[in-house]
Amino acid sequence: MNDILVGGQWRPANSTGSINAVDPRSGQTLDGDFPISNWDDCAAALEAAAQIVPALEAASPAQIALFLRTYAGNLDANSEAICAAAEKESGLPMPTRLQKVEMPRATRQLRLAADAAESEVWRNPIVDADINLASCRGPIGPVLVIGPNNFPLAFNAIAGSDFASAIAAGNPVIAKAHPSHPLTTKLMAEQAVAALATAKLPAATVQMLYHMAPEDGLRMVKSREIAAVGFTGSRTAGVALKAAADECGKPIYLEMSSVNPVFFLPSLFEQRSTDEIITELSGSCLLAAGQFCTCPNLFVLLDNEQGQQVVDGVKAQFEEQTPTVLLSGAVLGGLESAAAMLQEKGAELLAGGKPSDEEGIRFQNTLFKVTGDEFLADTDAFQTEGFGPLSLGVLAKDLDQFYAIAESIEGSLTGSVYGSAADPAAKELVSRLRRRVGRVIQNKMPTGVAVSPAMNHGGPFPATGHPGFTSVGMPTSIGRFTKLDCYDNMEDALKPDCLK
């Protein structure tokens, strides 16, 4: 049984059982037992995190920056072994995805967080010298980070943006590994431990548990030691965590569910060919088997010859391309449920709709179609996210129906408008979508999230738990794990350095 990382050391777990990762390319269980911790482990991690808060707050910005940069360097130096483990546990290709895209993204986030920690730009100091009143952002306290299955490196609970943001603000982190990639998380945690020693930060600054019973996870969220929570995952789990956090008035930052609608205005076809649009749309829908949180699960066209040509062309591309390996059996089960529900509600199945006969865990590339009238008659059902290679095409009867569909979109991470600014309909759609999504996009597919200070990877519920924050982009994302501290009539010696 693998050890857990608690209180600054690797030690045996008080376990109630174990989990094993599965290679989704073959469906075979991988070697290595990882413990399901009982409450004693959770309590020990909570106590250790609470105890080091004063020491971590006393650490210099340079120390925190040194940890983040050293950790990034350690990950780079051990990239091959970590990416090899991630490939086995996720089925994602090692050279083209994990080594070329994900690991560089993970380490860049850590280095950008280090820059922000060192400059203290995230503190946002405000001073009113006339009345000796000053305020700034400060660390909030221990943060519980729960990572997703679709980015084993760049969004890992022990290396992703939530982790980097919390650490940059000077908070201890308890990382809850995703059960789909426990070895990957362990290998990354080992490099974090080494970096803590280099930076001379408290050893319990970073802790890691592999798994626990759902009720113990909710109990951790509600515990007095945890100051904030970061979560990326399913809507079902996110809503349960939010309810637990709301019960005790605790901030929780969730990324959950998003259909990422794409609207193709009729005027677009005056500038671009139908074939080009088909290729761009189908490529985005099927990228990484549709397992991006920004995958376009919903696209809207006018119900005319060109709109039907696009739908037919996407159908052909879906049928021609071999289904890609999914991340897990849970993803497969979710797709089966979503497809069954859409059919039950009357959506026309054009392609796929069931598990693939190919080796490994796969689902057929799946396309449904409804009319604008049908969509507007049951907007909740037709916005069910099929996390994976499943999309719904909507053929609207006129532009007014485009606008009505845009108005009916529940909270989403992105909304895309294909069309020229010279077309008044584009401005109208952007205006309506802006209120429904976190990022409005023109003439570009939503897949892909730039690691930039200007990025908003967020949106209204149920895309996230709060529309005012982003989980990507330093230093903005750091603000989630801070509190506003105010110093009234205080001598400079008692204030943080940023206020002196």
C-alpha positions as CSV (number, residue, x, y, z in Angstrom):
1,M,0.0,0.0,0.0
2,N,1.3,3.4,-0.9
3,D,2.0,6.0,1.8
4,I,0.1,9.3,2.2
5,L,1.8,12.7,2.6
6,V,0.6,14.1,6.0
7,G,2.3,16.5,8.4
8,G,5.5,16.8,6.4
9,Q,6.2,13.1,6.0
10,W,5.2,10.0,4.0
11,R,3.5,7.6,6.3
12,P,1.1,4.6,6.1
13,A,-2.6,5.5,5.9
14,N,-5.3,4.6,8.3
15,S,-7.3,3.1,5.4
16,T,-10.7,1.6,4.9
17,G,-9.7,0.0,1.6
18,S,-7.8,0.8,-1.5
19,I,-8.1,2.1,-5.1
20,N,-6.3,1.1,-8.2
21,A,-5.9,3.1,-11.4
22,V,-7.1,1.7,-14.7
23,D,-5.4,2.0,-18.1
24,P,-8.3,3.3,-20.2
25,R,-6.5,2.1,-23.4
26,S,-6.9,-1.5,-22.4
27,G,-9.3,-1.4,-19.5
28,Q,-6.8,-3.3,-17.4
29,T,-6.2,-2.5,-13.7
30,L,-2.7,-1.1,-13.1
31,D,-0.3,-2.2,-10.4
32,G,-0.2,-0.3,-7.1
33,D,-2.7,0.0,-4.3
34,F,-3.5,3.4,-3.0
35,P,-5.3,3.9,0.3
36,I,-8.8,5.2,1.0
37,S,-8.1,7.2,4.1
38,N,-10.4,7.2,7.1
39,W,-11.3,10.3,9.1
40,D,-8.2,9.9,11.3
41,D,-6.0,10.7,8.2
42,C,-8.2,13.6,7.3
43,A,-8.1,15.0,10.8
44,A,-4.3,14.7,11.0
45,A,-3.9,16.6,7.8
46,L,-6.2,19.3,9.0
47,E,-4.4,19.7,12.3
48,A,-1.0,19.8,10.6
49,A,-2.2,22.5,8.2
50,A,-3.6,24.6,11.0
51,Q,-0.5,24.4,13.1
52,I,1.8,25.8,10.4
53,V,-0.3,28.8,9.4
54,P,1.7,31.3,11.6
55,A,5.0,30.0,10.3
56,L,3.9,30.1,6.7
57,E,2.6,33.6,7.1
58,A,6.0,34.6,8.5
59,A,7.8,33.2,5.4
60,S,9.1,35.8,3.0
61,P,7.7,36.3,-0.5
62,A,11.1,35.2,-1.8
63,Q,10.8,31.9,0.0
64,I,7.4,31.1,-1.5
65,A,8.6,32.1,-4.9
66,L,11.7,29.9,-4.5
67,F,9.5,26.9,-3.6
68,L,7.3,27.4,-6.7
69,R,10.2,27.9,-9.1
70,T,12.1,25.0,-7.6
71,Y,9.0,22.8,-7.8
72,A,8.6,23.7,-11.4
73,G,12.2,22.9,-12.1
74,N,11.8,19.5,-10.3
75,L,8.8,18.6,-12.4
76,D,10.7,19.5,-15.6
77,A,13.7,17.4,-14.5
78,N,11.4,14.4,-13.8
79,S,9.0,15.0,-16.7
80,E,9.6,11.7,-18.4
81,A,8.7,9.5,-15.5
82,I,5.7,11.6,-14.4
83,C,4.3,11.8,-18.0
84,A,4.8,8.1,-18.4
85,A,2.7,7.4,-15.3
86,A,0.1,9.9,-16.5
87,E,-0.2,8.3,-19.9
88,K,-0.9,4.9,-18.3
89,E,-3.5,6.3,-15.9
90,S,-5.3,8.7,-18.4
91,G,-4.7,7.2,-21.9
92,L,-3.6,10.7,-23.0
93,P,-0.6,10.5,-25.5
94,M,2.7,11.2,-23.7
95,P,4.7,13.0,-26.4
96,T,2.0,15.2,-28.1
97,R,-0.2,16.0,-25.1
98,L,1.5,15.3,-21.8
99,Q,5.1,16.3,-22.5
100,K,4.5,18.9,-25.1
101,V,1.4,20.7,-23.7
102,E,0.4,19.7,-20.2
103,M,3.8,19.6,-18.4
104,P,4.9,23.0,-19.8
105,R,1.5,24.5,-18.9
106,A,1.8,23.2,-15.3
107,T,5.3,24.5,-14.8
108,R,4.5,27.8,-16.4
109,Q,1.6,28.3,-14.0
110,L,3.9,27.6,-11.1
111,R,6.5,30.1,-12.4
112,L,3.9,32.8,-13.0
113,A,2.6,32.2,-9.5
114,A,6.1,32.6,-8.2
115,D,6.5,36.0,-10.0
116,A,3.2,37.1,-8.4
117,A,4.2,35.9,-5.0
118,E,7.6,37.7,-5.2
119,S,6.2,41.0,-6.4
120,E,3.1,40.7,-4.1
121,V,1.0,42.2,-6.9
122,W,-1.9,40.1,-5.7
123,R,-2.0,42.0,-2.4
124,N,-3.6,45.2,-3.9
125,P,-2.5,47.6,-1.2
126,I,-4.7,50.7,-0.5
127,V,-3.6,53.5,1.9
128,D,-5.5,56.5,3.1
129,A,-2.7,58.3,4.9
130,D,-4.9,61.2,6.1
131,I,-6.7,58.9,8.5
132,N,-4.0,56.2,8.9
133,L,-6.2,53.6,7.3
134,A,-4.8,50.9,5.1
135,S,-5.9,47.6,3.6
136,C,-4.5,44.7,1.5
137,R,-5.1,41.1,0.6
138,G,-3.6,38.5,2.9
139,P,-3.6,34.6,3.0
140,I,-6.9,33.1,4.0
141,G,-5.7,29.9,5.7
142,P,-5.5,26.2,4.8
143,V,-7.0,25.4,1.4
144,L,-8.4,22.0,0.3
145,V,-7.8,21.4,-3.4
146,I,-9.7,18.7,-5.3
147,G,-8.5,18.0,-8.8
148,P,-10.2,16.7,-12.0
149,N,-9.6,13.6,-14.2
150,N,-9.1,15.3,-17.6
151,F,-5.8,17.2,-16.9
152,P,-3.6,14.9,-14.8
153,L,-0.7,17.5,-14.8
154,A,-1.9,21.0,-15.6
155,F,-5.0,20.9,-13.2
156,N,-3.7,18.3,-10.8
157,A,-4.7,19.0,-7.2
158,I,-1.0,19.2,-6.3
159,A,0.3,21.3,-9.2
160,G,-2.5,23.1,-11.0
161,S,-3.8,26.6,-10.9
162,D,-5.8,26.2,-7.7
163,F,-2.7,24.8,-6.0
164,A,-0.3,27.4,-7.3
165,S,-2.8,30.3,-6.5
166,A,-3.3,29.1,-2.9
167,I,0.5,28.7,-2.3
168,A,1.3,32.0,-3.9
169,A,-0.9,33.7,-1.3
170,G,0.9,31.9,1.5
171,N,-1.7,29.2,2.3
172,P,-1.1,25.6,3.2
173,V,-2.7,23.2,0.8
174,I,-4.2,19.7,1.3
175,A,-4.4,18.1,-2.1
176,K,-7.0,15.4,-2.7
177,A,-5.7,13.3,-5.6
178,H,-8.1,12.2,-8.4
179,P,-8.6,8.4,-8.1
180,S,-7.9,8.0,-11.8
181,H,-4.3,9.1,-11.5
182,P,-2.9,8.4,-8.0
183,L,0.7,7.4,-9.1
184,T,1.0,10.6,-11.2
185,T,0.0,12.7,-8.2
186,K,2.4,10.8,-5.9
187,L,5.3,11.4,-8.2
188,M,4.5,15.1,-8.4
189,A,4.1,15.3,-4.6
190,E,7.6,13.9,-4.1
191,Q,9.0,16.8,-6.1
192,A,6.9,19.3,-4.1
193,V,8.4,17.8,-0.9
194,A,11.9,18.3,-2.2
195,A,11.2,21.9,-3.2
196,L,9.8,22.7,0.3
197,A,13.1,21.6,1.8
198,T,15.0,23.8,-0.7
199,A,12.9,26.8,0.2
200,K,13.0,26.1,3.9
201,L,9.2,26.3,4.1
202,P,7.2,24.3,6.7
203,A,7.1,20.6,5.7
204,A,3.3,20.5,6.1
205,T,2.8,23.3,3.6
206,V,1.8,20.7,1.1
207,Q,-0.1,17.5,2.1
208,M,-1.8,14.9,-0.1
209,L,-4.5,12.2,0.4
210,Y,-5.4,9.8,-2.4
211,H,-9.0,9.2,-1.5
212,M,-11.6,9.2,1.2
213,A,-15.3,8.4,1.7
214,P,-17.6,11.1,0.3
215,E,-18.9,11.9,3.7
216,D,-15.4,12.5,5.0
217,G,-14.7,14.8,2.1
218,L,-17.7,16.8,2.9
219,R,-16.7,16.8,6.6
220,M,-13.3,18.2,5.6
221,V,-15.0,21.0,3.7
222,K,-17.0,21.9,6.8
223,S,-14.2,21.6,9.2
224,R,-13.1,24.8,11.0
225,E,-9.5,24.3,9.9
226,I,-10.3,24.6,6.1
227,A,-10.6,28.3,5.1
228,A,-11.4,27.8,1.4
229,V,-11.9,25.0,-1.2
230,G,-11.0,24.7,-4.9
231,F,-12.7,22.0,-7.0
232,T,-12.7,21.0,-10.6
233,G,-15.0,18.1,-11.6
234,S,-18.6,17.0,-12.1
235,R,-21.7,19.1,-11.4
236,T,-23.0,16.4,-9.1
237,A,-20.0,16.4,-6.9
238,G,-19.5,20.2,-7.1
239,V,-23.1,20.9,-6.0
240,A,-22.7,18.6,-3.0
241,L,-19.5,20.3,-2.0
242,K,-21.0,23.7,-2.4
243,A,-23.9,22.8,-0.2
244,A,-21.4,21.7,2.5
245,A,-19.4,24.9,2.2
246,D,-22.5,27.1,2.1
247,E,-23.8,25.5,5.3
248,C,-20.9,27.0,7.2
249,G,-20.4,30.1,5.1
250,K,-17.1,29.1,3.6
251,P,-15.8,30.2,0.2
252,I,-15.6,27.4,-2.4
253,Y,-14.5,27.9,-6.0
254,L,-16.0,25.3,-8.4
255,E,-15.6,24.5,-12.0
256,M,-18.3,22.1,-12.9
257,S,-20.4,21.9,-16.1
258,S,-20.5,23.9,-19.4
259,V,-22.0,23.3,-22.8
260,N,-20.0,26.2,-24.5
261,P,-22.5,27.2,-27.2
262,V,-21.3,28.2,-30.6
263,F,-23.5,30.4,-32.9
264,F,-22.9,30.5,-36.6
265,L,-24.6,33.6,-38.1
266,P,-25.9,33.3,-41.7
267,S,-23.6,36.1,-42.8
268,L,-20.6,34.0,-41.9
269,F,-21.1,31.9,-45.0
270,E,-20.3,34.9,-47.2
271,Q,-16.8,34.9,-45.9
272,R,-16.0,31.3,-45.2
273,S,-16.7,28.0,-46.9
274,T,-19.0,25.4,-45.5
275,D,-16.2,22.8,-45.6
276,E,-13.9,25.0,-43.5
277,I,-16.6,25.5,-40.9
278,I,-17.3,21.8,-40.7
279,T,-13.6,20.9,-40.2
280,E,-13.1,23.5,-37.5
281,L,-16.3,22.6,-35.6
282,S,-15.9,18.8,-35.7
283,G,-12.2,19.1,-34.8
284,S,-13.0,21.1,-31.7
285,C,-15.9,18.8,-30.7
286,L,-13.7,15.7,-30.9
287,L,-10.4,17.1,-29.6
288,A,-9.1,14.8,-26.8
289,A,-12.4,12.9,-27.2
290,G,-14.3,16.0,-26.2
291,Q,-13.0,15.8,-22.7
292,F,-12.2,19.5,-22.3
293,C,-14.4,21.7,-20.1
294,T,-14.5,24.1,-23.0
295,C,-15.7,21.5,-25.6
296,P,-18.6,22.8,-27.8
297,N,-21.4,20.5,-26.7
298,L,-24.0,22.8,-28.4
299,F,-23.9,24.6,-31.7
300,V,-26.6,26.7,-33.4
301,L,-27.2,27.4,-37.1
302,L,-30.1,28.7,-39.3
303,D,-32.4,26.0,-40.5
304,N,-31.6,26.4,-44.2
305,E,-29.5,24.7,-46.8
306,Q,-26.2,25.9,-45.5
307,G,-27.1,25.0,-41.9
308,Q,-28.1,21.5,-42.9
309,Q,-24.9,21.1,-44.9
310,V,-22.9,21.9,-41.8
311,V,-24.8,19.4,-39.7
312,D,-24.5,16.7,-42.4
313,G,-20.7,17.4,-42.7
314,V,-20.2,17.2,-39.0
315,K,-22.1,13.9,-39.0
316,A,-19.8,12.6,-41.7
317,Q,-16.6,13.6,-39.8
318,F,-17.9,12.1,-36.6
319,E,-18.5,8.8,-38.4
320,E,-15.2,8.8,-40.2
321,Q,-13.0,9.3,-37.2
322,T,-12.2,6.4,-34.9
323,P,-13.4,7.1,-31.3
324,T,-10.6,8.2,-29.0
325,V,-9.9,6.5,-25.7
326,L,-11.8,8.1,-22.8
327,L,-10.3,8.9,-19.4
328,S,-12.3,6.4,-17.4
329,G,-15.3,4.2,-17.1
330,A,-17.1,7.0,-15.2
331,V,-16.9,9.2,-18.3
332,L,-18.3,6.4,-20.4
333,G,-21.2,5.9,-18.0
334,G,-22.0,9.7,-18.1
335,L,-22.0,9.7,-21.9
336,E,-24.4,6.7,-22.0
337,S,-26.8,8.5,-19.6
338,A,-26.6,11.8,-21.5
339,A,-27.3,10.1,-24.9
340,A,-30.2,8.1,-23.5
341,M,-31.7,11.2,-22.0
342,L,-31.4,13.2,-25.2
343,Q,-33.1,10.4,-27.2
344,E,-35.8,10.2,-24.6
345,K,-36.5,13.9,-24.9
346,G,-36.9,13.6,-28.7
347,A,-33.5,14.7,-30.1
348,E,-32.7,13.0,-33.4
349,L,-29.6,10.8,-33.2
350,L,-27.5,11.3,-36.3
351,A,-24.3,9.5,-35.3
352,G,-23.0,7.2,-32.6
353,G,-24.9,7.0,-29.4
354,K,-23.3,4.0,-27.7
355,P,-20.0,2.5,-26.5
356,S,-17.5,1.7,-29.2
357,D,-16.4,-1.8,-30.1
358,E,-12.8,-0.6,-30.3
359,E,-10.3,-1.7,-27.6
360,G,-10.3,0.1,-24.4
361,I,-12.8,2.6,-22.8
362,R,-14.4,4.4,-25.8
363,F,-17.7,5.9,-26.8
364,Q,-18.8,6.5,-30.4
365,N,-18.5,10.0,-31.7
366,T,-22.1,11.1,-31.1
367,L,-24.2,13.8,-32.8
368,F,-27.8,14.8,-32.1
369,K,-30.0,17.4,-33.7
370,V,-33.1,19.4,-32.7
371,T,-35.0,22.3,-34.1
372,G,-35.0,25.7,-32.4
373,D,-38.6,25.1,-31.3
374,E,-37.7,21.8,-29.7
375,F,-34.7,23.3,-27.9
376,L,-36.7,26.2,-26.5
377,A,-39.4,23.9,-25.3
378,D,-37.0,22.1,-22.9
379,T,-33.9,24.1,-22.5
380,D,-32.8,22.3,-19.3
381,A,-32.8,18.9,-20.9
382,F,-31.1,19.9,-24.1
383,Q,-28.3,21.6,-22.1
384,T,-27.3,18.4,-20.4
385,E,-23.5,18.2,-20.7
386,G,-22.2,15.1,-22.3
387,F,-18.6,15.2,-21.2
388,G,-16.9,13.6,-24.1
389,P,-17.5,13.2,-27.9
390,L,-21.1,14.2,-27.8
391,S,-22.6,17.4,-29.3
392,L,-26.1,18.7,-30.1
393,G,-26.8,20.8,-33.2
394,V,-29.7,23.2,-33.1
395,L,-31.4,24.5,-36.3
396,A,-33.1,27.8,-35.6
397,K,-35.8,29.1,-37.8
398,D,-34.7,32.8,-37.7
399,L,-32.4,35.3,-35.9
400,D,-35.0,36.0,-33.3
401,Q,-34.7,32.3,-32.3
402,F,-30.9,32.7,-32.2
403,Y,-31.4,35.4,-29.6
404,A,-33.9,33.4,-27.6
405,I,-31.6,30.5,-27.5
406,A,-28.7,32.7,-26.3
407,E,-31.0,34.1,-23.6
408,S,-31.8,30.6,-22.5
409,I,-28.2,29.4,-22.1
410,E,-27.5,28.5,-18.5
411,G,-24.2,29.6,-17.0
412,S,-21.3,28.5,-19.3
413,L,-17.6,29.0,-19.4
414,T,-17.6,30.2,-23.0
415,G,-19.9,31.3,-25.7
416,S,-18.8,31.7,-29.3
417,V,-20.1,33.9,-32.1
418,Y,-19.1,33.3,-35.7
419,G,-19.7,36.4,-37.8
420,S,-18.5,39.8,-38.6
421,A,-18.9,42.9,-36.4
422,A,-20.4,44.5,-39.5
423,D,-23.4,42.2,-39.0
424,P,-25.8,43.8,-36.4
425,A,-26.7,40.3,-35.3
426,A,-23.2,39.7,-34.0
427,K,-23.4,42.6,-31.6
428,E,-26.8,41.5,-30.4
429,L,-25.6,38.0,-29.8
430,V,-22.4,39.1,-28.0
431,S,-24.6,41.4,-25.7
432,R,-26.9,38.5,-24.8
433,L,-24.2,35.9,-24.4
434,R,-22.0,38.2,-22.2
435,R,-24.6,37.8,-19.4
436,R,-24.6,34.0,-19.7
437,V,-20.9,33.1,-20.1
438,G,-17.5,33.9,-18.7
439,R,-15.7,34.4,-21.9
440,V,-17.2,35.5,-25.2
441,I,-15.3,34.5,-28.3
442,Q,-15.5,35.7,-31.9
443,N,-14.7,33.5,-34.9
444,K,-12.8,30.9,-32.9
445,M,-13.6,27.6,-31.2
446,P,-13.7,27.6,-27.4
447,T,-11.3,24.7,-26.8
448,G,-8.0,26.1,-25.5
449,V,-7.5,28.3,-22.4
450,A,-4.5,30.6,-22.5
451,V,-2.5,31.0,-19.3
452,S,-2.8,34.8,-19.3
453,P,-3.6,37.5,-16.8
454,A,-6.4,38.5,-19.1
455,M,-8.0,35.1,-19.1
456,N,-11.4,34.4,-17.5
457,H,-11.8,30.6,-17.0
458,G,-15.1,31.0,-15.1
459,G,-18.7,31.9,-15.6
460,P,-22.2,31.9,-14.0
461,F,-23.5,28.8,-12.3
462,P,-23.4,25.9,-13.1
463,A,-20.2,26.6,-15.0
464,T,-18.7,27.6,-11.7
465,G,-19.9,28.4,-8.2
466,H,-19.3,32.1,-8.5
467,P,-19.3,34.3,-11.6
468,G,-16.7,36.8,-10.2
469,F,-13.6,34.7,-10.3
470,T,-11.3,32.8,-12.7
471,S,-9.4,29.6,-12.0
472,V,-6.7,30.5,-14.7
473,G,-4.6,33.6,-15.0
474,M,-2.1,35.0,-12.5
475,P,-2.4,37.1,-10.5
476,T,-6.2,37.3,-10.7
477,S,-6.8,33.7,-9.8
478,I,-4.8,34.1,-6.5
479,G,-7.5,36.4,-5.2
480,R,-9.8,33.5,-4.6
481,F,-7.6,32.3,-1.7
482,T,-7.1,35.6,0.1
483,K,-9.0,37.7,2.6
484,L,-9.2,41.5,2.8
485,D,-7.2,42.7,5.8
486,C,-7.7,46.3,7.1
487,Y,-5.3,48.1,9.5
488,D,-6.7,51.1,11.3
489,N,-4.5,53.6,13.2
490,M,-1.6,51.2,13.2
491,E,2.1,51.9,13.3
492,D,4.0,50.8,10.3
493,A,6.0,48.3,12.2
494,L,2.8,46.3,12.8
495,K,1.7,46.4,9.1
496,P,2.6,44.0,6.3
497,D,5.6,45.2,4.2
498,C,3.3,46.0,1.3
499,L,1.6,48.8,3.3
500,K,4.8,50.4,4.7
